[in-house]
Amino acid sequence: MSSSHTTTDHDTIRRWAEERDGHPARVEGTGEGGVLRIDFGPEEENLQKISWDDFFRVFEDSDLAFLYQDKTQDGSTSRFNKFVSRDTAD
């Protein structure tokens, strides 16, 4: 059975993304900080690659938590992730 986890730890988020060849991105045209995404490629036209510093600035300013899964139900590496409000993560 697969399970999900929630974290606000920057090192955990970065390590999880990089282990899956993901990089930080934001959806273009979504305002000041933008809507955050982990982009696994191929690059999507509406996603803009950003630095980890910018990514975590928006992450903290938006009071987000990272919901993620390590393995799928069959044991494969999972890319499932979602950004949620820290209020709903507790």
Summary of the structure (lengths in Angstrom):
residues: 90
radius of gyration: 13.0
end to end distance: 22.2
largest distance: 39.4
contacts: 222
relative contact order: 0.25
helix: 27%
strand: 33%
